Amino acid sequence: MIDVKTSKITLSQFQRKTLANFKKHDHFNLKTIDFTLYHLADVLNVSVNNLPLINSTLIKIHRWSKISDDKDALNIINEKIKKQKSLKKFLKEALSEI
């Protein structure tokens, strides 16, 4: 048998901090209001008018969540973002990638 070492990809300190801030944002605790594009832009700290940056940032957060096996962040993306019908027309690029 051959002993093969697999390299484990780890996140940088910036990436871990970004994921932590993403998960603990207050907008994810909203129960009575639908999660809108304005909420998502605020969570990602991006202008609501910059849809390409919102899409790419969401894709990065999703990839970092998968790399770090962060089930909380993945659950937020699946439950709060992917299920919102109002976001589908704005996040076509990100939702096709996720």
Long-range contacts (C-beta under 8 A, 24 or more apart in sequence): 9-67, 10-67, 10-68, 11-64, 11-67, 11-68, 15-64, 16-68, 18-61, 18-64, 19-61, 19-64, 19-65, 19-68, 19-70, 19-73, 22-61, 22-73, 22-76, 23-70, 23-72, 23-73, 23-76, 28-76, 28-80, 34-84, 34-86, 35-80, 35-81, 35-84, 35-87, 36-84, 36-86, 36-87, 37-86, 37-87, 37-90, 40-81, 40-87, 51-90, 52-93, 54-90, 54-91, 54-94, 55-91, 55-92, 55-93, 55-94, 56-93, 56-94, 58-91, 58-94, 58-98, 59-93, 59-94, 59-97, 59-98, 62-94, 62-97, 62-98
